[in-house]
Amino acid sequence: MYIDEYKIENWGSTWTKGKERKNQLTGSITGKDIDIKRLIHLLEEYNEAVNGEYSSRDITINISMMERK
């Protein structure tokens, strides 16, 4: 399966002036034209690099399949 566009967002807490702000967008990756197997590998590598190897995150995936224009 081939993916035409993808967007990966990482949400977490940030600290500003000693105060924690929860549920903030801390990073993202967007791209076009990738094979599903490569996308899975990219997800695994991104999660490990940004969140750490043993992090626990809730993950949500939305998939839209539309007719070609």
Backbone as XML, in Angstrom:
<?xml version="1.0"?>
<chain id="A" units="angstrom">
  <residue number="1" name="MET">
    <atom name="N" x="0.849" y="-1.176" z="0.000"/>
    <atom name="CA" x="0.000" y="0.000" z="0.000"/>
    <atom name="C" x="0.890" y="1.234" z="0.000"/>
  </residue>
  <residue number="2" name="TYR">
    <atom name="N" x="0.481" y="2.236" z="-0.749"/>
    <atom name="CA" x="1.239" y="3.460" z="-0.906"/>
    <atom name="C" x="0.470" y="4.614" z="-0.275"/>
  </residue>
  <residue number="3" name="ILE">
    <atom name="N" x="1.145" y="5.451" z="0.492"/>
    <atom name="CA" x="0.542" y="6.586" z="1.173"/>
    <atom name="C" x="0.887" y="7.858" z="0.389"/>
  </residue>
  <residue number="4" name="ASP">
    <atom name="N" x="-0.121" y="8.639" z="0.023"/>
    <atom name="CA" x="0.104" y="9.865" z="-0.746"/>
    <atom name="C" x="0.601" y="11.017" z="0.131"/>
  </residue>
  <residue number="5" name="GLU">
    <atom name="N" x="0.039" y="11.163" z="1.323"/>
    <atom name="CA" x="0.454" y="12.214" z="2.246"/>
    <atom name="C" x="0.384" y="11.683" z="3.673"/>
  </residue>
  <residue number="6" name="TYR">
    <atom name="N" x="1.294" y="12.148" z="4.523"/>
    <atom name="CA" x="1.237" y="11.753" z="5.926"/>
    <atom name="C" x="1.653" y="12.918" z="6.815"/>
  </residue>
  <residue number="7" name="LYS">
    <atom name="N" x="1.172" y="12.881" z="8.052"/>
    <atom name="CA" x="1.517" y="13.889" z="9.049"/>
    <atom name="C" x="1.613" y="13.185" z="10.392"/>
  </residue>
  <residue number="8" name="ILE">
    <atom name="N" x="2.757" y="13.317" z="11.045"/>
    <atom name="CA" x="2.979" y="12.722" z="12.364"/>
    <atom name="C" x="3.148" y="13.881" z="13.346"/>
  </residue>
  <residue number="9" name="GLU">
    <atom name="N" x="2.348" y="13.888" z="14.398"/>
    <atom name="CA" x="2.429" y="14.947" z="15.407"/>
    <atom name="C" x="2.780" y="14.352" z="16.755"/>
  </residue>
  <residue number="10" name="ASN">
    <atom name="N" x="3.622" y="15.040" z="17.498"/>
    <atom name="CA" x="3.997" y="14.623" z="18.847"/>
    <atom name="C" x="3.481" y="15.679" z="19.823"/>
  </residue>
  <residue number="11" name="TRP">
    <atom name="N" x="2.614" y="15.261" z="20.739"/>
    <atom name="CA" x="2.012" y="16.153" z="21.720"/>
    <atom name="C" x="2.543" y="15.819" z="23.093"/>
  </residue>
  <residue number="12" name="GLY">
    <atom name="N" x="2.811" y="16.844" z="23.886"/>
    <atom name="CA" x="3.317" y="16.610" z="25.232"/>
    <atom name="C" x="3.291" y="17.891" z="26.043"/>
  </residue>
  <residue number="13" name="SER">
    <atom name="N" x="4.005" y="17.875" z="27.130"/>
    <atom name="CA" x="4.067" y="19.030" z="28.021"/>
    <atom name="C" x="5.295" y="19.879" z="27.716"/>
  </residue>
  <residue number="14" name="THR">
    <atom name="N" x="5.131" y="21.186" z="27.820"/>
    <atom name="CA" x="6.238" y="22.118" z="27.707"/>
    <atom name="C" x="6.264" y="22.971" z="28.971"/>
  </residue>
  <residue number="15" name="TRP">
    <atom name="N" x="7.414" y="23.545" z="29.240"/>
    <atom name="CA" x="7.570" y="24.391" z="30.424"/>
    <atom name="C" x="7.900" y="25.803" z="29.967"/>
  </residue>
  <residue number="16" name="THR">
    <atom name="N" x="7.143" y="26.785" z="30.464"/>
    <atom name="CA" x="7.374" y="28.186" z="30.166"/>
    <atom name="C" x="7.348" y="28.970" z="31.468"/>
  </residue>
  <residue number="17" name="LYS">
    <atom name="N" x="8.447" y="29.618" z="31.778"/>
    <atom name="CA" x="8.560" y="30.433" z="32.990"/>
    <atom name="C" x="8.168" y="29.644" z="34.235"/>
  </residue>
  <residue number="18" name="GLY">
    <atom name="N" x="8.618" y="28.408" z="34.302"/>
    <atom name="CA" x="8.373" y="27.572" z="35.474"/>
    <atom name="C" x="6.993" y="26.953" z="35.556"/>
  </residue>
  <residue number="19" name="LYS">
    <atom name="N" x="6.179" y="27.133" z="34.512"/>
    <atom name="CA" x="4.829" y="26.571" z="34.518"/>
    <atom name="C" x="4.699" y="25.519" z="33.422"/>
  </residue>
  <residue number="20" name="GLU">
    <atom name="N" x="4.054" y="24.414" z="33.765"/>
    <atom name="CA" x="3.845" y="23.335" z="32.807"/>
    <atom name="C" x="2.605" y="23.617" z="31.965"/>
  </residue>
  <residue number="21" name="ARG">
    <atom name="N" x="2.776" y="23.453" z="30.667"/>
    <atom name="CA" x="1.647" y="23.565" z="29.738"/>
    <atom name="C" x="1.465" y="22.195" z="29.105"/>
  </residue>
  <residue number="22" name="LYS">
    <atom name="N" x="0.346" y="21.553" z="29.389"/>
    <atom name="CA" x="0.084" y="20.200" z="28.892"/>
    <atom name="C" x="-0.568" y="20.244" z="27.515"/>
  </residue>
  <residue number="23" name="ASN">
    <atom name="N" x="-0.459" y="19.113" z="26.821"/>
    <atom name="CA" x="-1.076" y="18.911" z="25.504"/>
    <atom name="C" x="-0.672" y="19.973" z="24.490"/>
  </residue>
  <residue number="24" name="GLN">
    <atom name="N" x="0.630" y="20.206" z="24.386"/>
    <atom name="CA" x="1.183" y="21.145" z="23.419"/>
    <atom name="C" x="1.854" y="20.365" z="22.286"/>
  </residue>
  <residue number="25" name="LEU">
    <atom name="N" x="1.762" y="20.879" z="21.082"/>
    <atom name="CA" x="2.447" y="20.263" z="19.947"/>
    <atom name="C" x="3.943" y="20.501" z="20.120"/>
  </residue>
  <residue number="26" name="THR">
    <atom name="N" x="4.703" y="19.418" z="20.286"/>
    <atom name="CA" x="6.146" y="19.537" z="20.531"/>
    <atom name="C" x="6.976" y="19.195" z="19.305"/>
  </residue>
  <residue number="27" name="GLY">
    <atom name="N" x="6.372" y="18.629" z="18.278"/>
    <atom name="CA" x="7.107" y="18.305" z="17.059"/>
    <atom name="C" x="6.192" y="17.672" z="16.037"/>
  </residue>
  <residue number="28" name="SER">
    <atom name="N" x="6.585" y="17.732" z="14.773"/>
    <atom name="CA" x="5.785" y="17.105" z="13.728"/>
    <atom name="C" x="6.642" y="16.809" z="12.504"/>
  </residue>
  <residue number="29" name="ILE">
    <atom name="N" x="6.161" y="15.873" z="11.721"/>
    <atom name="CA" x="6.781" y="15.509" z="10.441"/>
    <atom name="C" x="5.650" y="15.409" z="9.421"/>
  </residue>
  <residue number="30" name="THR">
    <atom name="N" x="5.826" y="15.985" z="8.259"/>
    <atom name="CA" x="4.881" y="15.821" z="7.163"/>
    <atom name="C" x="5.645" y="15.378" z="5.929"/>
  </residue>
  <residue number="31" name="GLY">
    <atom name="N" x="4.954" y="14.691" z="5.060"/>
    <atom name="CA" x="5.607" y="14.250" z="3.842"/>
    <atom name="C" x="4.617" y="13.699" z="2.843"/>
  </residue>
  <residue number="32" name="LYS">
    <atom name="N" x="5.127" y="13.312" z="1.710"/>
    <atom name="CA" x="4.305" y="12.757" z="0.633"/>
    <atom name="C" x="4.983" y="11.520" z="0.070"/>
  </residue>
  <residue number="33" name="ASP">
    <atom name="N" x="4.175" y="10.668" z="-0.491"/>
    <atom name="CA" x="4.643" y="9.511" z="-1.252"/>
    <atom name="C" x="5.584" y="8.604" z="-0.467"/>
  </residue>
  <residue number="34" name="ILE">
    <atom name="N" x="5.002" y="7.714" z="0.309"/>
    <atom name="CA" x="5.792" y="6.757" z="1.083"/>
    <atom name="C" x="5.052" y="5.421" z="1.125"/>
  </residue>
  <residue number="35" name="ASP">
    <atom name="N" x="5.791" y="4.364" z="1.080"/>
    <atom name="CA" x="5.237" y="3.020" z="1.205"/>
    <atom name="C" x="4.837" y="2.775" z="2.661"/>
  </residue>
  <residue number="36" name="ILE">
    <atom name="N" x="3.771" y="2.030" z="2.896"/>
    <atom name="CA" x="3.272" y="1.799" z="4.256"/>
    <atom name="C" x="4.338" y="1.166" z="5.149"/>
  </residue>
  <residue number="37" name="LYS">
    <atom name="N" x="5.152" y="0.273" z="4.617"/>
    <atom name="CA" x="6.196" y="-0.365" z="5.416"/>
    <atom name="C" x="7.246" y="0.652" z="5.852"/>
  </residue>
  <residue number="38" name="ARG">
    <atom name="N" x="7.588" y="1.575" z="4.981"/>
    <atom name="CA" x="8.549" y="2.623" z="5.342"/>
    <atom name="C" x="7.940" y="3.602" z="6.342"/>
  </residue>
  <residue number="39" name="LEU">
    <atom name="N" x="6.640" y="3.854" z="6.220"/>
    <atom name="CA" x="5.967" y="4.741" z="7.163"/>
    <atom name="C" x="5.971" y="4.140" z="8.564"/>
  </residue>
  <residue number="40" name="ILE">
    <atom name="N" x="5.731" y="2.855" z="8.677"/>
    <atom name="CA" x="5.766" y="2.184" z="9.980"/>
    <atom name="C" x="7.164" y="2.292" z="10.587"/>
  </residue>
  <residue number="41" name="HIS">
    <atom name="N" x="8.180" y="2.063" z="9.775"/>
    <atom name="CA" x="9.560" y="2.185" z="10.251"/>
    <atom name="C" x="9.843" y="3.615" z="10.703"/>
  </residue>
  <residue number="42" name="LEU">
    <atom name="N" x="9.373" y="4.605" z="9.933"/>
    <atom name="CA" x="9.553" y="6.006" z="10.285"/>
    <atom name="C" x="8.870" y="6.316" z="11.625"/>
  </residue>
  <residue number="43" name="LEU">
    <atom name="N" x="7.665" y="5.803" z="11.834"/>
    <atom name="CA" x="6.950" y="6.006" z="13.102"/>
    <atom name="C" x="7.745" y="5.452" z="14.279"/>
  </residue>
  <residue number="44" name="GLU">
    <atom name="N" x="8.265" y="4.246" z="14.126"/>
    <atom name="CA" x="9.045" y="3.626" z="15.200"/>
    <atom name="C" x="10.303" y="4.430" z="15.508"/>
  </residue>
  <residue number="45" name="GLU">
    <atom name="N" x="11.033" y="4.838" z="14.486"/>
    <atom name="CA" x="12.263" y="5.598" z="14.672"/>
    <atom name="C" x="11.980" y="6.975" z="15.277"/>
  </residue>
  <residue number="46" name="TYR">
    <atom name="N" x="10.932" y="7.639" z="14.791"/>
    <atom name="CA" x="10.586" y="8.967" z="15.305"/>
    <atom name="C" x="10.200" y="8.894" z="16.782"/>
  </residue>
  <residue number="47" name="ASN">
    <atom name="N" x="9.358" y="7.933" z="17.138"/>
    <atom name="CA" x="8.931" y="7.781" z="18.528"/>
    <atom name="C" x="10.126" y="7.525" z="19.444"/>
  </residue>
  <residue number="48" name="GLU">
    <atom name="N" x="11.019" y="6.655" z="19.033"/>
    <atom name="CA" x="12.192" y="6.334" z="19.847"/>
    <atom name="C" x="13.124" y="7.541" z="19.986"/>
  </residue>
  <residue number="49" name="ALA">
    <atom name="N" x="13.313" y="8.287" z="18.906"/>
    <atom name="CA" x="14.211" y="9.439" z="18.939"/>
    <atom name="C" x="13.649" y="10.592" z="19.766"/>
  </residue>
  <residue number="50" name="VAL">
    <atom name="N" x="12.351" y="10.842" z="19.650"/>
    <atom name="CA" x="11.750" y="12.000" z="20.310"/>
    <atom name="C" x="11.290" y="11.686" z="21.728"/>
  </residue>
  <residue number="51" name="ASN">
    <atom name="N" x="10.689" y="10.529" z="21.930"/>
    <atom name="CA" x="10.069" y="10.212" z="23.216"/>
    <atom name="C" x="10.877" y="9.242" z="24.065"/>
  </residue>
  <residue number="52" name="GLY">
    <atom name="N" x="11.869" y="8.604" z="23.487"/>
    <atom name="CA" x="12.657" y="7.634" z="24.230"/>
    <atom name="C" x="12.181" y="6.215" z="23.956"/>
  </residue>
  <residue number="53" name="GLU">
    <atom name="N" x="13.096" y="5.291" z="24.105"/>
    <atom name="CA" x="12.818" y="3.889" z="23.753"/>
    <atom name="C" x="11.696" y="3.276" z="24.576"/>
  </residue>
  <residue number="54" name="TYR">
    <atom name="N" x="11.581" y="3.646" z="25.839"/>
    <atom name="CA" x="10.610" y="3.004" z="26.721"/>
    <atom name="C" x="9.457" y="3.929" z="27.088"/>
  </residue>
  <residue number="55" name="SER">
    <atom name="N" x="9.172" y="4.913" z="26.242"/>
    <atom name="CA" x="8.082" y="5.835" z="26.543"/>
    <atom name="C" x="6.731" y="5.157" z="26.326"/>
  </residue>
  <residue number="56" name="SER">
    <atom name="N" x="5.753" y="5.665" z="27.014"/>
    <atom name="CA" x="4.395" y="5.181" z="26.780"/>
    <atom name="C" x="3.564" y="6.369" z="26.311"/>
  </residue>
  <residue number="57" name="ARG">
    <atom name="N" x="2.928" y="6.212" z="25.202"/>
    <atom name="CA" x="2.110" y="7.264" z="24.597"/>
    <atom name="C" x="0.811" y="6.660" z="24.117"/>
  </residue>
  <residue number="58" name="ASP">
    <atom name="N" x="-0.241" y="7.448" z="24.153"/>
    <atom name="CA" x="-1.475" y="7.071" z="23.477"/>
    <atom name="C" x="-1.300" y="7.461" z="22.017"/>
  </residue>
  <residue number="59" name="ILE">
    <atom name="N" x="-1.587" y="6.548" z="21.117"/>
    <atom name="CA" x="-1.385" y="6.798" z="19.694"/>
    <atom name="C" x="-2.724" y="6.710" z="18.977"/>
  </residue>
  <residue number="60" name="THR">
    <atom name="N" x="-3.008" y="7.721" z="18.167"/>
    <atom name="CA" x="-4.229" y="7.766" z="17.374"/>
    <atom name="C" x="-3.840" y="7.832" z="15.909"/>
  </residue>
  <residue number="61" name="ILE">
    <atom name="N" x="-4.467" y="7.004" z="15.087"/>
    <atom name="CA" x="-4.200" y="7.005" z="13.650"/>
    <atom name="C" x="-5.522" y="7.243" z="12.914"/>
  </residue>
  <residue number="62" name="ASN">
    <atom name="N" x="-5.509" y="8.216" z="12.013"/>
    <atom name="CA" x="-6.662" y="8.499" z="11.152"/>
    <atom name="C" x="-6.252" y="8.212" z="9.719"/>
  </residue>
  <residue number="63" name="ILE">
    <atom name="N" x="-7.071" y="7.451" z="9.013"/>
    <atom name="CA" x="-6.786" y="7.113" z="7.623"/>
    <atom name="C" x="-7.973" y="7.555" z="6.767"/>
  </residue>
  <residue number="64" name="SER">
    <atom name="N" x="-7.682" y="8.310" z="5.715"/>
    <atom name="CA" x="-8.722" y="8.764" z="4.784"/>
    <atom name="C" x="-8.427" y="8.160" z="3.417"/>
  </residue>
  <residue number="65" name="MET">
    <atom name="N" x="-9.401" y="7.477" z="2.851"/>
    <atom name="CA" x="-9.263" y="6.927" z="1.501"/>
    <atom name="C" x="-10.252" y="7.644" z="0.605"/>
  </residue>
  <residue number="66" name="MET">
    <atom name="N" x="-9.719" y="8.397" z="-0.354"/>
    <atom name="CA" x="-10.561" y="9.217" z="-1.214"/>
    <atom name="C" x="-10.347" y="8.856" z="-2.681"/>
  </residue>
  <residue number="67" name="GLU">
    <atom name="N" x="-11.372" y="9.115" z="-3.465"/>
    <atom name="CA" x="-11.248" y="8.906" z="-4.908"/>
    <atom name="C" x="-10.223" y="9.873" z="-5.466"/>
  </residue>
  <residue number="68" name="ARG">
    <atom name="N" x="-9.513" y="9.426" z="-6.481"/>
    <atom name="CA" x="-8.564" y="10.323" z="-7.152"/>
    <atom name="C" x="-9.341" y="11.388" z="-7.917"/>
  </residue>
  <residue number="69" name="LYS">
    <atom name="N" x="-8.756" y="12.559" z="-7.994"/>
    <atom name="CA" x="-9.398" y="13.675" z="-8.696"/>
    <atom name="C" x="-9.187" y="13.585" z="-10.170"/>
  </residue>
</chain>
